[in-house]
Structure formats: C-alpha cells, structure tokens
C-alpha cells in the first residue's frame, strides 16, 4: 500500500467515517466531498477497489483502498478509546 493511501486513510479515519451498523460504514471521498462510499471490513464500493479486483484478481493479493484502510484505523481508534474506559 502506498504512503499516499495510508496518509489519506489516516485523515479519513479522523473525520470521514460514520458507523452505520455492525460492519457497515460510510466513508467520505478524499477527492470529492460530495461523495461517500459504503465500506465493510473487506469491501468498498469505490472505483479503486473495483479496479483492484479487475486488474489483480487471482494474484493472491488482498484488495484495498484508502476507504477500507480508514475503517480499519477507525476501528482501532474506537477499540483503544473503549479500552481506556
């Protein structure tokens, strides 16, 4: 994963992730504030995630995008905060 993707994910995790229900999140686009994507723990409906599968399917690579990574970071932050209570 590129440094740019990780940087975007960290920013999105701070203020761009909304938990809708268990394992369903809405994550805003980092490039277009009017867009957002639905993300689970292993999928995202953004074009980047779809393109990853299109070009890398069958190569033993796990698809990822900044939105999916943002959810992972968001969940870690939430777990850390809940653990401190």
C-alpha positions as CSV (number, residue, x, y, z in Angstrom):
1,X,0.0,0.0,0.0
2,X,1.4,3.4,-0.9
3,X,2.3,6.1,1.6
4,X,-0.3,8.3,-0.1
5,X,-3.1,5.8,0.5
6,X,-2.1,5.5,4.2
7,X,-2.0,9.3,4.6
8,X,-5.5,9.6,3.1
9,X,-6.8,6.8,5.2
10,X,-5.5,8.4,8.4
11,X,-7.2,11.7,7.6
12,X,-10.4,9.9,6.7
13,X,-10.4,7.9,9.9
14,X,-10.3,11.1,11.9
15,X,-13.4,12.8,10.5
16,X,-14.7,10.9,7.4
17,X,-16.0,7.6,8.8
18,X,-19.5,7.0,10.1
19,X,-20.5,3.7,11.5
20,X,-24.0,2.8,10.2
21,X,-24.3,-0.6,11.8
22,X,-22.2,-3.5,12.7
23,X,-19.6,-3.9,9.9
24,X,-21.1,-1.3,7.7
25,X,-19.6,2.2,7.4
26,X,-20.0,5.2,5.2
27,X,-16.7,6.9,4.3
28,X,-16.4,10.1,2.5
29,X,-14.3,10.5,-0.6
30,X,-11.0,12.2,-0.1
31,X,-11.1,13.8,-3.5
32,X,-14.8,14.8,-3.7
33,X,-16.6,16.0,-0.5
34,X,-20.0,15.4,-2.1
35,X,-19.3,11.6,-2.5
36,X,-19.1,8.8,0.0
37,X,-18.8,5.1,-0.1
38,X,-20.2,2.1,1.8
39,X,-17.4,0.0,3.3
40,X,-17.4,-3.3,5.2
41,X,-14.4,-5.0,6.8
42,X,-13.4,-6.5,3.5
43,X,-15.0,-4.5,0.7
44,X,-15.7,-0.9,-0.6
45,X,-17.9,0.3,-3.4
46,X,-15.4,2.9,-4.7
47,X,-14.0,2.6,-8.2
48,X,-10.4,2.0,-6.9
49,X,-11.5,-1.1,-5.0
50,X,-13.4,-2.4,-8.0
51,X,-10.4,-1.7,-10.3
52,X,-8.1,-3.6,-8.0
53,X,-10.1,-6.8,-8.5
54,X,-10.4,-6.1,-12.2
55,X,-6.6,-6.0,-12.6
56,X,-5.3,-8.2,-9.8
57,X,-7.9,-10.9,-9.4
58,X,-6.3,-14.3,-8.9
59,X,-2.9,-13.0,-8.0
60,X,-3.2,-13.7,-4.2
61,X,-3.4,-10.0,-3.4
62,X,-5.9,-8.7,-1.0
63,X,-7.8,-5.7,-2.4
64,X,-7.5,-2.5,-0.5
65,X,-8.3,1.2,-0.8
66,X,-8.0,4.3,1.4
67,X,-11.6,3.9,2.5
68,X,-11.2,0.3,3.6
69,X,-7.9,1.3,5.4
70,X,-9.7,4.2,7.0
71,X,-12.3,1.9,8.5
72,X,-9.5,-0.3,9.9
73,X,-7.9,2.7,11.5
74,X,-11.3,4.0,12.8
75,X,-12.0,0.6,14.4
76,X,-8.5,0.6,16.1
77,X,-9.1,4.1,17.5
78,X,-12.5,3.1,18.7
79,X,-11.2,-0.1,20.4
80,X,-8.4,1.9,22.1
81,X,-10.9,4.5,23.4
82,X,-13.2,1.8,24.7
83,X,-10.3,0.0,26.3
84,X,-9.3,3.1,28.3
85,X,-12.7,3.5,29.9
